[in-house]
Amino acid sequence: MSIDIIFKIAAIGLITAIVGQVLKKYDKDEIASLVTLVGLVTVLLIVIDSLTDLFSALQSVFGLYS
């Protein structure tokens, strides 16, 4: 695991916030909500992928086999 994951999540959050604010300014609230939801799902997928890597590493370190 590296610090790149944190930068990816921060970048996705920043881009989502900017796009959401621009869309809300132009009265496109539904699309802004959809953009926010897509950003959230993207971040959750990144976090889940990182967690599976972490559990795989822990499984190999402690010699646990499923």
C-alpha atoms as an extended CHARMM CRD file, in Angstrom:
* protein
*
        66  EXT
         1         1  MET       CA              0.0000000000        0.0000000000        0.0000000000  PROA      1               0.0000000000
         2         2  SER       CA              1.2980000000        3.3900000000       -0.8530000000  PROA      2               0.0000000000
         3         3  ILE       CA              0.3990000000        7.0300000000       -0.5390000000  PROA      3               0.0000000000
         4         4  ASP       CA             -0.8480000000        7.0700000000       -4.1380000000  PROA      4               0.0000000000
         5         5  ILE       CA             -4.2080000000        5.7500000000       -2.9920000000  PROA      5               0.0000000000
         6         6  ILE       CA             -4.7100000000        8.7580000000       -0.7420000000  PROA      6               0.0000000000
         7         7  PHE       CA             -3.8530000000       11.1250000000       -3.5810000000  PROA      7               0.0000000000
         8         8  LYS       CA             -6.2760000000        9.3190000000       -5.9240000000  PROA      8               0.0000000000
         9         9  ILE       CA             -9.0950000000        9.5780000000       -3.3950000000  PROA      9               0.0000000000
        10        10  ALA       CA             -8.3460000000       13.2540000000       -2.7510000000  PROA      10              0.0000000000
        11        11  ALA       CA             -8.2630000000       14.0080000000       -6.4800000000  PROA      11              0.0000000000
        12        12  ILE       CA            -11.5720000000       12.2580000000       -7.0680000000  PROA      12              0.0000000000
        13        13  GLY       CA            -13.1270000000       14.1560000000       -4.1700000000  PROA      13              0.0000000000
        14        14  LEU       CA            -11.8160000000       17.4920000000       -5.4010000000  PROA      14              0.0000000000
        15        15  ILE       CA            -12.9690000000       16.9470000000       -8.9770000000  PROA      15              0.0000000000
        16        16  THR       CA            -16.3620000000       15.7130000000       -7.8010000000  PROA      16              0.0000000000
        17        17  ALA       CA            -16.8220000000       18.7420000000       -5.5610000000  PROA      17              0.0000000000
        18        18  ILE       CA            -15.8750000000       21.2040000000       -8.2980000000  PROA      18              0.0000000000
        19        19  VAL       CA            -18.0810000000       19.6040000000      -10.9300000000  PROA      19              0.0000000000
        20        20  GLY       CA            -20.9410000000       19.3410000000       -8.4530000000  PROA      20              0.0000000000
        21        21  GLN       CA            -20.7280000000       23.0220000000       -7.5340000000  PROA      21              0.0000000000
        22        22  VAL       CA            -20.5840000000       24.0970000000      -11.1730000000  PROA      22              0.0000000000
        23        23  LEU       CA            -23.6180000000       21.9860000000      -12.0190000000  PROA      23              0.0000000000
        24        24  LYS       CA            -25.5480000000       23.3190000000       -9.0210000000  PROA      24              0.0000000000
        25        25  LYS       CA            -24.7480000000       26.8650000000      -10.1180000000  PROA      25              0.0000000000
        26        26  TYR       CA            -26.3740000000       26.1500000000      -13.4680000000  PROA      26              0.0000000000
        27        27  ASP       CA            -29.4560000000       24.5900000000      -11.7990000000  PROA      27              0.0000000000
        28        28  LYS       CA            -28.5990000000       21.0090000000      -12.7430000000  PROA      28              0.0000000000
        29        29  ASP       CA            -29.1080000000       19.5780000000       -9.2670000000  PROA      29              0.0000000000
        30        30  GLU       CA            -30.0620000000       16.0990000000      -10.4690000000  PROA      30              0.0000000000
        31        31  ILE       CA            -26.9030000000       15.7280000000      -12.5100000000  PROA      31              0.0000000000
        32        32  ALA       CA            -24.8210000000       17.1420000000       -9.6410000000  PROA      32              0.0000000000
        33        33  SER       CA            -26.2380000000       14.4710000000       -7.3400000000  PROA      33              0.0000000000
        34        34  LEU       CA            -25.4450000000       11.8150000000       -9.9310000000  PROA      34              0.0000000000
        35        35  VAL       CA            -21.8580000000       13.0720000000      -10.2330000000  PROA      35              0.0000000000
        36        36  THR       CA            -21.4940000000       12.9500000000       -6.4560000000  PROA      36              0.0000000000
        37        37  LEU       CA            -22.8580000000        9.4130000000       -6.3770000000  PROA      37              0.0000000000
        38        38  VAL       CA            -20.4670000000        8.2790000000       -9.1220000000  PROA      38              0.0000000000
        39        39  GLY       CA            -17.5410000000        9.8230000000       -7.2310000000  PROA      39              0.0000000000
        40        40  LEU       CA            -18.5800000000        8.0410000000       -4.0460000000  PROA      40              0.0000000000
        41        41  VAL       CA            -18.9010000000        4.6810000000       -5.7810000000  PROA      41              0.0000000000
        42        42  THR       CA            -15.5090000000        5.1400000000       -7.4320000000  PROA      42              0.0000000000
        43        43  VAL       CA            -13.8440000000        5.8790000000       -4.1060000000  PROA      43              0.0000000000
        44        44  LEU       CA            -15.5830000000        2.9180000000       -2.4780000000  PROA      44              0.0000000000
        45        45  LEU       CA            -14.3020000000        0.6170000000       -5.2240000000  PROA      45              0.0000000000
        46        46  ILE       CA            -10.7570000000        1.8740000000       -4.6660000000  PROA      46              0.0000000000
        47        47  VAL       CA            -11.0630000000        1.3420000000       -0.9120000000  PROA      47              0.0000000000
        48        48  ILE       CA            -12.5340000000       -2.1550000000       -1.3150000000  PROA      48              0.0000000000
        49        49  ASP       CA             -9.7230000000       -3.1090000000       -3.6950000000  PROA      49              0.0000000000
        50        50  SER       CA             -7.1640000000       -1.8520000000       -1.1940000000  PROA      50              0.0000000000
        51        51  LEU       CA             -8.8190000000       -3.7620000000        1.6290000000  PROA      51              0.0000000000
        52        52  THR       CA             -8.7530000000       -7.0080000000       -0.3300000000  PROA      52              0.0000000000
        53        53  ASP       CA             -5.0410000000       -6.4870000000       -0.9480000000  PROA      53              0.0000000000
        54        54  LEU       CA             -4.5320000000       -5.8360000000        2.7660000000  PROA      54              0.0000000000
        55        55  PHE       CA             -6.4000000000       -8.9650000000        3.8070000000  PROA      55              0.0000000000
        56        56  SER       CA             -4.4730000000      -11.0290000000        1.2740000000  PROA      56              0.0000000000
        57        57  ALA       CA             -1.2120000000       -9.7230000000        2.6970000000  PROA      57              0.0000000000
        58        58  LEU       CA             -2.3360000000      -10.4600000000        6.2590000000  PROA      58              0.0000000000
        59        59  GLN       CA             -3.4250000000      -13.9290000000        5.2260000000  PROA      59              0.0000000000
        60        60  SER       CA             -0.0290000000      -14.6780000000        3.7230000000  PROA      60              0.0000000000
        61        61  VAL       CA              1.8860000000      -13.1920000000        6.6800000000  PROA      61              0.0000000000
        62        62  PHE       CA              0.0200000000      -15.1970000000        9.3040000000  PROA      62              0.0000000000
        63        63  GLY       CA             -0.1880000000      -18.3240000000        7.1640000000  PROA      63              0.0000000000
        64        64  LEU       CA             -3.9620000000      -18.4710000000        7.1430000000  PROA      64              0.0000000000
        65        65  TYR       CA             -5.4910000000      -20.5280000000        4.3960000000  PROA      65              0.0000000000
        66        66  SER       CA             -9.1190000000      -20.5170000000        3.4650000000  PROA      66              0.0000000000
